[in-house]
Amino acid sequence: NLEKFSSSHIRFYQTYESILRQKGYRRKKGETPFQFSRRIQQGKKNESHEIILRNYYQVRFGTRTLPPETRHLIKKALKTIKQL
């Protein structure tokens, strides 16, 4: 059940990592999503990265599901990150 939850509800995070891999960024072994995001932002917070990270943790470790407006924000954030 957890496997089904993980693959279907946090696919947006997998997309995030895929976009970043295309840009030459890979998450290091043992590096948390939070640490990875901070490292690639190089100390300069970016709202698009923050949207992805915040929602990833809320869905992955909380009981939150994503309402349509949040899914829209995530899609917009992914598009922005892809264009950076």
Disulfide bonds with the S-S distance in Angstrom:
none
